[in-house]
Amino acid sequence: MRVLGIDPGLRRTGFGVIDAEGPRLRYVASGTIVVPPALTLSERLKVILDNLRQVARDTQPDVAALEIVFLNTNPASTLLLGQARGAALCALADSSLAVHEYTALQIKKAVVGTGRAAKEQVQMMVQHLLALDGMPAPDSADALACAICHAHVGPLQDKLERLGSALRMGSKTRIRNGRLIG
């Protein structure tokens, strides 16, 4: 499974692509889309949209993972961040990618083991988990962490959703040795 992780931001949007085969993770690409501050809001959103479309075309991911935005201390900043996130979602939808969303707490817990991890801890664990030669930039590391989170959590979520659907349909589905049966 190839996962495109996105850390949305109006000034800097991080992206990271990994391949996941079971527990094995392999780095594919990462970077930061730096949006010029002199542009209007609509121009800035277009930069994010166009660049993420290109990343999706270049890397051909199977699925995307995106960080969920929560209310910050400044509501205006949160609204602007939400618009950058919306541009990212549009780029992913336009690329026909299924999008899975995770909170910062879920991402940090999946990558570092604690939801209260500092940015530097996330960077170090991403470097370690992907066997990178150097430490990734903060925005790239956050995007790669989002992709890693999905690689770890996504398959379990899929199994739980299938089990829930089977149970709602009245199926006699059972679990044996961690696999759905029947």
Residue pairs with C-beta under 8 A, 6 or more apart in sequence:
1 19
1 20
1 21
1 62
1 63
1 151
1 154
2 17
2 18
2 19
2 20
2 28
2 59
2 60
2 61
2 62
2 63
3 17
3 18
3 19
3 20
3 61
3 62
3 63
3 64
3 65
3 147
3 150
3 151
3 154
4 15
4 16
4 17
4 55
4 56
4 59
4 61
4 63
4 64
4 65
4 92
4 97
4 147
5 15
5 16
5 17
5 18
5 64
5 65
5 66
5 143
5 144
5 145
5 146
5 147
5 148
5 149
5 150
6 13
6 14
6 15
6 52
6 64
6 65
6 66
6 67
6 88
6 92
6 143
6 146
7 13
7 14
7 15
7 16
7 67
7 139
7 142
7 143
7 146
8 48
8 66
8 67
8 69
8 81
8 84
8 85
8 87
8 88
9 81
9 84
9 139
10 35
10 44
10 48
10 80
10 81
10 83
10 84
11 34
11 35
11 37
12 32
12 33
12 34
12 35
12 139
13 32
13 33
13 35
13 48
13 51
13 52
13 84
13 88
13 139
14 30
14 31
14 32
14 33
14 137
14 138
14 139
14 140
14 141
14 142
14 143
14 144
15 29
15 30
15 31
15 32
15 33
15 52
15 55
15 140
15 143
16 29
16 30
16 136
16 140
16 141
16 143
16 144
16 145
16 146
16 147
17 28
17 29
17 30
17 55
17 59
17 61
17 147
18 25
18 26
18 27
18 28
18 130
18 144
18 147
18 148
18 151
19 25
19 26
19 28
20 26
20 151
25 129
25 130
25 148
25 151
26 130
27 130
27 131
27 132
27 144
28 59
29 55
29 58
29 59
30 136
30 140
30 143
30 144
31 55
31 140
32 137
32 139
32 140
33 47
33 48
33 51
33 52
35 44
35 47
35 48
36 44
36 47
39 47
41 80
41 83
44 84
45 83
45 84
45 86
45 87
46 87
48 84
48 87
48 88
48 91
49 87
49 88
49 90
49 91
49 94
50 91
51 91
52 87
52 88
52 91
52 92
52 95
53 91
53 94
53 95
56 64
56 91
56 92
56 95
56 97
57 95
61 97
62 97
63 97
63 98
63 99
63 100
63 150
63 154
64 92
64 95
64 97
64 98
64 99
64 100
65 99
65 100
65 101
65 102
65 146
65 147
65 149
65 150
65 154
66 85
66 88
66 89
66 92
66 99
66 100
66 101
66 102
66 146
67 85
67 101
67 102
67 103
67 104
67 107
67 142
67 146
68 101
68 102
68 103
68 104
69 78
69 81
69 82
69 85
70 78
70 103
70 104
71 78
72 78
72 81
89 99
92 99
93 99
100 150
100 154
100 157
102 110
102 146
102 149
102 150
102 153
104 115
105 115
106 115
106 149
106 153
107 122
107 142
107 145
107 146
107 149
108 114
108 115
108 116
108 117
108 121
108 122
108 145
109 115
110 145
110 148
110 149
110 152
110 153
111 117
111 122
111 125
111 126
111 129
111 145
111 148
111 149
112 121
112 122
112 125
117 125
119 138
119 141
119 142
122 141
122 142
122 145
123 135
123 136
123 138
123 141
124 135
125 145
126 132
126 136
126 141
126 144
126 145
126 148
127 134
127 135
127 136
127 141
129 148
130 144
130 148
135 141
136 144
159 180
162 180
163 173
163 175
163 180
166 173
166 180
167 173
171 182
172 182
173 180
173 181
173 182
174 180
174 181
174 182
175 181
